[in-house]
Amino acid sequence: PTSSGSASSLIFASSATAAAVFAAYRIYRWSSGRNREAENHRVTVSLPSWATEEDYFSRTYETDEQMMALAIELSSRNVAEKTGGPFGCAIFKRNLETGSAELVSVGMNRVVPLHNSTLHGETVAIQMAQRRLQNFALSPEEDEGGERRFQYELFTSCEPCAMCLGATLWSGVTRLVCGATKADASAIGFDEG
């Protein structure tokens, strides 16, 4: 069966196909656990040393401009230090009463140095935030009366590719703020969807 939306179409596999995929996955998990060492199944996501040495977390962030400036600084520094591509990202926890924000995580493009095509700035920042908070959801926090008190906001130096947009939406962040556009990224040789 298919389902059409106004912007795209979704195609769902039959239940027999899904059952076959899940059965194959169970066999894979069983055989891989028996036949391979655990090290071969570990993926490491790390920030470059300069990003952990710099004290971004002690700064005060009051405005969108300050938060975007950090995302752009991360992007620029990543290129200058030769530790990845020109994309930086930061996730903040914004206090909705005061408007001030606390930095939760930073991320930058780590595709080439870590040999992983999924390590764009946004996905790195999301993974770091979820690890720090020990929670997969970066959803708004409410008080006892149901009023939103805090929300998570992602600031990125460039409009996200399709993968990063999907990861951002799934992460639960409430607000996404972009610096450069997809056209800007394409103009310097990055065309990632």
Accessible surface in RSA format (square Angstrom, percent):
REM  Atomic radii and reference values for relative SASA: ProtOr
REM  Chains: A
REM  Algorithm: Lee & Richards
REM  Probe-radius: 1.40
REM  Slices: 20
REM RES _ NUM      All-atoms   Total-Side   Main-Chain    Non-polar    All polar
REM                ABS   REL    ABS   REL    ABS   REL    ABS   REL    ABS   REL
RES PRO A   1   130.73  95.3  96.50  88.0  34.23 124.4 112.79  93.1  17.94 111.5
RES THR A   2   101.10  71.9  70.76  71.7  30.35  72.3  40.86  54.9  60.25  91.1
RES SER A   3    53.76  45.4  46.84  62.5   6.93  16.0  21.86  46.6  31.90  44.7
RES SER A   4    95.31  80.5  60.98  81.4  34.33  79.1  35.48  75.5  59.83  83.8
RES GLY A   5    50.71  62.5   0.00   N/A  50.71  62.5  34.78  95.4  15.93  35.7
RES SER A   6   132.46 111.9  80.37 107.3  52.09 120.0  60.61 129.1  71.86 100.7
RES ALA A   7   102.57  94.3  61.80  95.4  40.77  92.7  71.12 100.1  31.45  83.3
RES SER A   8    73.14  61.8  58.44  78.0  14.70  33.9  46.87  99.8  26.27  36.8
RES SER A   9    78.76  66.6  53.27  71.1  25.49  58.7  26.93  57.4  51.83  72.6
RES LEU A  10   103.55  57.7 101.83  72.9   1.72   4.3 103.55  72.7   0.00   0.0
RES ILE A  11   143.91  81.9 112.61  83.9  31.29  75.4 112.61  81.1  31.29  84.9
RES PHE A  12   112.16  56.1 103.24  63.9   8.92  23.2 105.84  64.2   6.31  18.1
RES ALA A  13    68.61  63.1  36.08  55.7  32.52  74.0  45.87  64.6  22.74  60.2
RES SER A  14    58.16  49.1  48.21  64.3   9.95  22.9  45.64  97.2  12.52  17.5
RES SER A  15    97.97  82.8  83.12 110.9  14.85  34.2  52.81 112.5  45.16  63.3
RES ALA A  16    76.34  70.2  62.35  96.2  13.99  31.8  70.55  99.4   5.79  15.3
RES THR A  17    68.46  48.7  63.21  64.1   5.25  12.5  43.68  58.7  24.78  37.5
RES ALA A  18    36.90  33.9  32.43  50.0   4.48  10.2  36.90  52.0   0.00   0.0
RES ALA A  19    57.84  53.2  49.62  76.6   8.22  18.7  55.15  77.7   2.69   7.1
RES ALA A  20    62.42  57.4  49.45  76.3  12.97  29.5  57.28  80.7   5.14  13.6
RES VAL A  21    90.09  59.3  86.01  77.9   4.08   9.8  89.17  77.5   0.92   2.5
RES PHE A  22   121.15  60.6 120.91  74.9   0.24   0.6 120.91  73.3   0.24   0.7
RES ALA A  23    37.68  34.6  36.52  56.4   1.16   2.6  37.24  52.4   0.44   1.2
RES ALA A  24    59.08  54.3  50.87  78.5   8.21  18.7  54.59  76.9   4.50  11.9
RES TYR A  25   114.72  53.6 110.55  62.9   4.17  10.8  79.05  59.4  35.67  44.0
RES ARG A  26   148.27  62.3 141.55  72.2   6.72  16.0  66.83  91.3  81.43  49.4
RES ILE A  27   117.58  66.9 115.22  85.8   2.36   5.7 117.53  84.6   0.05   0.1
RES TYR A  28   103.63  48.4  99.91  56.8   3.71   9.7  78.91  59.3  24.71  30.5
RES ARG A  29   143.46  60.2 133.42  68.0  10.04  23.9  23.10  31.6 120.36  72.9
RES TRP A  30   154.06  61.8 143.49  69.5  10.57  24.8 129.68  69.1  24.39  39.6
RES SER A  31    32.46  27.4  32.07  42.8   0.39   0.9  18.37  39.1  14.08  19.7
RES SER A  32    12.40  10.5   9.79  13.1   2.61   6.0   3.29   7.0   9.10  12.8
RES GLY A  33    60.29  74.3   0.00   N/A  60.29  74.3  34.63  95.0  25.66  57.5
RES ARG A  34   160.73  67.5 124.04  63.2  36.69  87.4  35.95  49.1 124.78  75.6
RES ASN A  35   115.55  79.7  81.53  78.8  34.03  81.9  29.40  70.8  86.15  83.3
RES ARG A  36   128.94  54.1 110.36  56.3  18.58  44.2  25.04  34.2 103.90  63.0
RES GLU A  37   129.51  74.4 121.50  91.9   8.01  19.1  47.99  92.8  81.51  66.6
RES ALA A  38    73.19  67.3  57.79  89.2  15.39  35.0  63.03  88.8  10.16  26.9
RES GLU A  39   112.06  64.3  99.80  75.5  12.26  29.2  52.80 102.1  59.26  48.4
RES ASN A  40   108.80  75.0  74.36  71.9  34.44  82.9  18.75  45.1  90.05  87.0
RES HIS A  41    84.12  46.0  51.58  35.9  32.53  83.2  42.33  43.6  41.78  48.6
RES ARG A  42   147.69  62.0 120.46  61.4  27.24  64.8  47.17  64.5 100.53  60.9
RES VAL A  43   109.68  72.2  80.20  72.6  29.49  71.0  83.52  72.6  26.16  71.0
RES THR A  44    91.07  64.8  76.19  77.2  14.88  35.5  58.17  78.1  32.90  49.7
RES VAL A  45    37.75  24.8  17.58  15.9  20.17  48.6  17.58  15.3  20.17  54.7
RES SER A  46    40.55  34.3  38.03  50.8   2.52   5.8  30.51  65.0  10.04  14.1
RES LEU A  47    35.97  20.0  19.50  14.0  16.47  41.4  19.50  13.7  16.47  44.3
RES PRO A  48     7.45   5.4   1.83   1.7   5.62  20.4   7.45   6.2   0.00   0.0
RES SER A  49    76.14  64.3  65.06  86.8  11.08  25.5  37.83  80.6  38.31  53.7
RES TRP A  50    12.08   4.8  10.66   5.2   1.42   3.3  11.46   6.1   0.62   1.0
RES ALA A  51     2.58   2.4   0.00   0.0   2.58   5.9   0.00   0.0   2.58   6.8
RES THR A  52    92.70  65.9  60.14  61.0  32.55  77.6  53.48  71.8  39.21  59.3
RES GLU A  53   136.63  78.4 103.35  78.2  33.27  79.2  49.42  95.6  87.20  71.2
RES GLU A  54    65.42  37.6  55.14  41.7  10.28  24.5   7.11  13.8  58.30  47.6
RES ASP A  55    87.50  61.3  76.88  76.5  10.62  25.1  36.40  85.7  51.10  51.0
RES TYR A  56     0.01   0.0   0.01   0.0   0.00   0.0   0.01   0.0   0.00   0.0
RES PHE A  57    91.27  45.7  67.39  41.7  23.87  62.1  67.72  41.1  23.55  67.4
RES SER A  58    82.16  69.4  46.50  62.1  35.66  82.1  41.24  87.8  40.92  57.3
RES ARG A  59    92.96  39.0  73.58  37.5  19.38  46.1  42.46  58.0  50.50  30.6
RES THR A  60    96.52  68.6  76.38  77.4  20.13  48.0  47.44  63.7  49.07  74.2
RES TYR A  61     6.47   3.0   5.55   3.2   0.92   2.4   5.55   4.2   0.92   1.1
RES GLU A  62    85.27  49.0  72.04  54.5  13.23  31.5  36.70  71.0  48.57  39.7
RES THR A  63    58.31  41.5  54.17  54.9   4.15   9.9  55.95  75.1   2.36   3.6
RES ASP A  64    44.57  31.2  40.97  40.8   3.60   8.5  17.56  41.3  27.02  26.9
RES GLU A  65   129.96  74.6 121.52  91.9   8.44  20.1  70.09 135.6  59.87  48.9
RES GLN A  66    78.65  44.0  71.44  52.2   7.20  17.1  29.67  63.2  48.97  37.1
RES MET A  67     0.00   0.0   0.00   0.0   0.00   0.0   0.00   0.0   0.00   0.0
RES MET A  68    25.87  13.4  25.87  17.1   0.00   0.0  25.87  22.0   0.00   0.0
RES ALA A  69    56.30  51.8  47.16  72.8   9.14  20.8  52.34  73.7   3.96  10.5
RES LEU A  70     2.07   1.2   0.50   0.4   1.58   4.0   1.45   1.0   0.63   1.7
RES ALA A  71     0.00   0.0   0.00   0.0   0.00   0.0   0.00   0.0   0.00   0.0
RES ILE A  72    88.92  50.6  88.92  66.2   0.00   0.0  88.92  64.0   0.00   0.0
RES GLU A  73    61.52  35.3  55.23  41.8   6.29  15.0  32.26  62.4  29.26  23.9
RES LEU A  74     0.00   0.0   0.00   0.0   0.00   0.0   0.00   0.0   0.00   0.0
RES SER A  75    12.60  10.6  12.58  16.8   0.02   0.0   1.95   4.1  10.65  14.9
RES SER A  76    67.67  57.2  57.88  77.2   9.79  22.6  29.33  62.5  38.35  53.7
RES ARG A  77    72.25  30.3  69.31  35.3   2.94   7.0  27.45  37.5  44.80  27.1
RES ASN A  78     0.00   0.0   0.00   0.0   0.00   0.0   0.00   0.0   0.00   0.0
RES VAL A  79    74.89  49.3  67.50  61.1   7.39  17.8  68.91  59.9   5.98  16.2
RES ALA A  80    78.08  71.8  43.89  67.7  34.19  77.8  56.11  79.0  21.98  58.2
RES GLU A  81    76.46  43.9  57.00  43.1  19.46  46.3   5.61  10.9  70.84  57.8
RES LYS A  82   184.53  90.0 150.56  92.4  33.97  80.9 105.94  95.4  78.59  83.7
RES THR A  83    28.00  19.9  26.40  26.8   1.60   3.8  28.00  37.6   0.00   0.0
RES GLY A  84    19.82  24.4   0.00   N/A  19.82  24.4   7.14  19.6  12.68  28.4
RES GLY A  85    15.90  19.6   0.00   N/A  15.90  19.6  12.87  35.3   3.03   6.8
RES PRO A  86    36.57  26.7  29.25  26.7   7.32  26.6  29.25  24.1   7.32  45.5
RES PHE A  87    27.91  14.0  27.91  17.3   0.00   0.0  27.91  16.9   0.00   0.0
RES GLY A  88     0.39   0.5   0.00   N/A   0.39   0.5   0.02   0.1   0.37   0.8
RES CYS A  89     0.00   0.0   0.00   0.0   0.00   0.0   0.00   0.0   0.00   0.0
RES ALA A  90     0.00   0.0   0.00   0.0   0.00   0.0   0.00   0.0   0.00   0.0
RES ILE A  91     0.00   0.0   0.00   0.0   0.00   0.0   0.00   0.0   0.00   0.0
RES PHE A  92     0.03   0.0   0.03   0.0   0.00   0.0   0.03   0.0   0.00   0.0
RES LYS A  93    43.27  21.1  41.23  25.3   2.04   4.9   5.57   5.0  37.70  40.2
RES ARG A  94    27.41  11.5  27.41  14.0   0.00   0.0  12.54  17.1  14.86   9.0
RES ASN A  95    35.65  24.6  35.47  34.3   0.18   0.4   5.78  13.9  29.87  28.9
RES LEU A  96    68.49  38.1  40.38  28.9  28.11  70.7  41.49  29.1  26.99  72.6
RES GLU A  97   140.05  80.4 101.02  76.4  39.03  92.9  45.06  87.2  94.99  77.6
RES THR A  98    94.04  66.9  59.45  60.3  34.60  82.4  66.90  89.9  27.15  41.0
RES GLY A  99    24.67  30.4   0.00   N/A  24.67  30.4  23.91  65.6   0.76   1.7
RES SER A 100    32.95  27.8  32.36  43.2   0.59   1.3  12.65  26.9  20.30  28.4
RES ALA A 101    11.36  10.4   0.00   0.0  11.36  25.8   2.93   4.1   8.43  22.3
RES GLU A 102    97.14  55.8  89.61  67.8   7.53  17.9  43.98  85.1  53.16  43.4
RES LEU A 103     4.62   2.6   0.19   0.1   4.43  11.1   0.19   0.1   4.43  11.9
RES VAL A 104     3.31   2.2   2.46   2.2   0.84   2.0   2.46   2.1   0.84   2.3
RES SER A 105     3.28   2.8   1.82   2.4   1.45   3.3   3.28   7.0   0.00   0.0
RES VAL A 106     1.75   1.1   0.76   0.7   0.98   2.4   0.76   0.7   0.98   2.7
RES GLY A 107     0.00   0.0   0.00   N/A   0.00   0.0   0.00   0.0   0.00   0.0
RES MET A 108     0.00   0.0   0.00   0.0   0.00   0.0   0.00   0.0   0.00   0.0
RES ASN A 109     9.17   6.3   9.17   8.9   0.00   0.0   0.00   0.0   9.17   8.9
RES ARG A 110    16.11   6.8  16.11   8.2   0.00   0.0   0.00   0.0  16.11   9.8
RES VAL A 111    35.85  23.6  35.23  31.9   0.62   1.5  35.23  30.6   0.62   1.7
RES VAL A 112   117.08  77.0 111.59 101.0   5.50  13.2 115.96 100.8   1.12   3.0
RES PRO A 113    51.89  37.8  26.75  24.4  25.14  91.4  36.72  30.3  15.17  94.3
RES LEU A 114    47.99  26.7  30.26  21.6  17.73  44.6  32.17  22.6  15.82  42.6
RES HIS A 115   166.43  91.0 129.73  90.2  36.70  93.9  98.49 101.5  67.94  79.1
RES ASN A 116    33.51  23.1  27.92  27.0   5.59  13.5  10.44  25.1  23.07  22.3
RES SER A 117    86.17  72.8  73.29  97.8  12.88  29.7  44.40  94.5  41.77  58.5
RES THR A 118    65.32  46.5  65.32  66.2   0.00   0.0  54.58  73.3  10.74  16.2
RES LEU A 119     1.91   1.1   1.91   1.4   0.00   0.0   1.91   1.3   0.00   0.0
RES HIS A 120    22.84  12.5  22.84  15.9   0.00   0.0   9.52   9.8  13.31  15.5
RES GLY A 121     0.69   0.9   0.00   N/A   0.69   0.9   0.69   1.9   0.00   0.0
RES GLU A 122     9.44   5.4   9.44   7.1   0.00   0.0   0.40   0.8   9.04   7.4
RES THR A 123    12.89   9.2  12.04  12.2   0.85   2.0  12.85  17.3   0.04   0.1
RES VAL A 124     0.00   0.0   0.00   0.0   0.00   0.0   0.00   0.0   0.00   0.0
RES ALA A 125     0.00   0.0   0.00   0.0   0.00   0.0   0.00   0.0   0.00   0.0
RES ILE A 126    10.04   5.7  10.04   7.5   0.00   0.0  10.04   7.2   0.00   0.0
RES GLN A 127    72.07  40.3  66.11  48.3   5.97  14.2  33.10  70.5  38.97  29.6
RES MET A 128    43.81  22.7  40.66  26.9   3.15   7.5  17.09  14.5  26.72  35.4
RES ALA A 129     0.00   0.0   0.00   0.0   0.00   0.0   0.00   0.0   0.00   0.0
RES GLN A 130    42.07  23.5  39.01  28.5   3.06   7.3  10.21  21.7  31.85  24.2
RES ARG A 131   175.68  73.8 166.97  85.1   8.71  20.7  55.56  75.9 120.12  72.8
RES ARG A 132   125.14  52.5  94.49  48.2  30.65  73.0  45.73  62.5  79.41  48.1
RES LEU A 133    62.66  34.9  40.53  29.0  22.14  55.6  43.92  30.8  18.74  50.4
RES GLN A 134   135.71  75.9 102.22  74.7  33.48  79.7  57.04 121.4  78.67  59.7
RES ASN A 135    74.66  51.5  64.35  62.2  10.31  24.8  15.18  36.5  59.48  57.5
RES PHE A 136   166.24  83.2 159.18  98.6   7.06  18.4 160.58  97.4   5.66  16.2
RES ALA A 137    32.64  30.0  25.61  39.5   7.03  16.0  26.70  37.6   5.94  15.7
RES LEU A 138     0.00   0.0   0.00   0.0   0.00   0.0   0.00   0.0   0.00   0.0
RES SER A 139    51.71  43.7  45.97  61.3   5.74  13.2  28.45  60.6  23.26  32.6
RES PRO A 140    36.75  26.8  20.66  18.8  16.09  58.5  20.66  17.1  16.09 100.0
RES GLU A 141    65.59  37.7  61.33  46.4   4.26  10.1  33.26  64.3  32.33  26.4
RES GLU A 142   110.24  63.3  77.16  58.4  33.08  78.8  14.46  28.0  95.78  78.2
RES ASP A 143    55.59  38.9  41.52  41.3  14.07  33.3  22.97  54.1  32.61  32.5
RES GLU A 144   189.33 108.7 147.21 111.4  42.12 100.3  70.48 136.3 118.86  97.0
RES GLY A 145    71.98  88.8   0.00   N/A  71.98  88.8  38.15 104.7  33.83  75.8
RES GLY A 146    43.75  54.0   0.00   N/A  43.75  54.0  23.93  65.7  19.83  44.4
RES GLU A 147   121.57  69.8 119.01  90.0   2.56   6.1  38.47  74.4  83.10  67.8
RES ARG A 148   118.22  49.6 101.34  51.7  16.88  40.2  26.96  36.9  91.25  55.3
RES ARG A 149    96.70  40.6  96.27  49.1   0.44   1.0   8.92  12.2  87.78  53.2
RES PHE A 150    40.68  20.4  40.68  25.2   0.00   0.0  40.68  24.7   0.00   0.0
RES GLN A 151    19.24  10.8  19.24  14.1   0.00   0.0   0.00   0.0  19.24  14.6
RES TYR A 152     7.65   3.6   7.65   4.4   0.00   0.0   3.06   2.3   4.59   5.7
RES GLU A 153     1.33   0.8   1.33   1.0   0.00   0.0   0.00   0.0   1.33   1.1
RES LEU A 154     0.00   0.0   0.00   0.0   0.00   0.0   0.00   0.0   0.00   0.0
RES PHE A 155     0.06   0.0   0.06   0.0   0.00   0.0   0.06   0.0   0.00   0.0
RES THR A 156     1.74   1.2   1.74   1.8   0.00   0.0   0.00   0.0   1.74   2.6
RES SER A 157    11.31   9.6   6.34   8.5   4.97  11.5   6.00  12.8   5.31   7.4
RES CYS A 158     7.87   6.0   7.44   8.3   0.43   1.0   4.98  12.6   2.89   3.1
RES GLU A 159    78.04  44.8  67.36  51.0  10.69  25.4  16.57  32.1  61.47  50.2
RES PRO A 160    17.63  12.9   3.59   3.3  14.04  51.0   4.76   3.9  12.87  80.0
RES CYS A 161    15.35  11.6   7.87   8.8   7.48  17.6   8.86  22.4   6.50   7.0
RES ALA A 162    72.91  67.0  56.00  86.4  16.90  38.5  63.04  88.8   9.87  26.1
RES MET A 163    72.75  37.7  55.73  36.9  17.02  40.5  50.70  43.1  22.05  29.2
RES CYS A 164     0.66   0.5   0.66   0.7   0.00   0.0   0.00   0.0   0.66   0.7
RES LEU A 165    74.32  41.4  74.32  53.2   0.00   0.0  74.32  52.2   0.00   0.0
RES GLY A 166    27.25  33.6   0.00   N/A  27.25  33.6  26.67  73.2   0.57   1.3
RES ALA A 167    30.79  28.3  19.12  29.5  11.67  26.6  26.78  37.7   4.01  10.6
RES THR A 168     1.89   1.3   1.89   1.9   0.00   0.0   1.89   2.5   0.00   0.0
RES LEU A 169   127.39  70.9 106.44  76.1  20.96  52.7 108.73  76.4  18.67  50.2
RES TRP A 170   224.03  89.9 198.37  96.0  25.67  60.3 172.72  92.1  51.32  83.2
RES SER A 171     3.40   2.9   0.13   0.2   3.26   7.5   3.03   6.4   0.37   0.5
RES GLY A 172    23.60  29.1   0.00   N/A  23.60  29.1  18.97  52.1   4.63  10.4
RES VAL A 173    19.90  13.1   2.61   2.4  17.28  41.6   2.61   2.3  17.28  46.9
RES THR A 174    54.44  38.7  20.35  20.6  34.09  81.2  26.52  35.6  27.92  42.2
RES ARG A 175    83.08  34.9  78.19  39.9   4.89  11.6  33.94  46.4  49.14  29.8
RES LEU A 176    58.62  32.6  31.45  22.5  27.16  68.3  31.45  22.1  27.16  73.1
RES VAL A 177    30.57  20.1  27.81  25.2   2.76   6.6  30.57  26.6   0.00   0.0
RES CYS A 178    50.51  38.2  26.28  29.3  24.22  56.9  13.17  33.4  37.34  40.3
RES GLY A 179    34.90  43.0   0.00   N/A  34.90  43.0  14.50  39.8  20.41  45.7
RES ALA A 180    37.76  34.7  26.81  41.4  10.94  24.9  33.67  47.4   4.09  10.8
RES THR A 181    69.06  49.1  68.60  69.5   0.46   1.1  65.04  87.4   4.02   6.1
RES LYS A 182    95.64  46.7  94.48  58.0   1.16   2.8  53.31  48.0  42.33  45.1
RES ALA A 183    73.07  67.2  59.32  91.5  13.75  31.3  66.69  93.9   6.38  16.9
RES ASP A 184    71.40  50.0  64.36  64.1   7.04  16.6  19.76  46.5  51.64  51.5
RES ALA A 185    11.61  10.7   8.89  13.7   2.72   6.2  11.54  16.2   0.07   0.2
RES SER A 186    47.64  40.3  31.09  41.5  16.56  38.1  26.29  56.0  21.36  29.9
RES ALA A 187    87.77  80.7  44.29  68.3  43.48  98.9  56.89  80.1  30.88  81.8
RES ILE A 188   113.52  64.6  84.75  63.1  28.77  69.3  93.39  67.3  20.13  54.6
RES GLY A 189    67.71  83.5   0.00   N/A  67.71  83.5  35.25  96.7  32.46  72.7
RES PHE A 190    60.57  30.3  56.53  35.0   4.04  10.5  58.17  35.3   2.40   6.9
RES ASP A 191   112.35  78.7  81.92  81.5  30.42  71.9  26.45  62.2  85.90  85.7
RES GLU A 192    82.20  47.2  53.03  40.1  29.17  69.5  35.92  69.5  46.28  37.8
RES GLY A 193    51.36  63.3   0.00   N/A  51.36  63.3  42.65 117.0   8.71  19.5
END  Absolute sums over single chains surface
CHAIN  1 A    11792.7       9247.0       2545.7       6757.4       5035.3
END  Absolute sums over all chains
TOTAL         11792.7       9247.0       2545.7       6757.4       5035.3
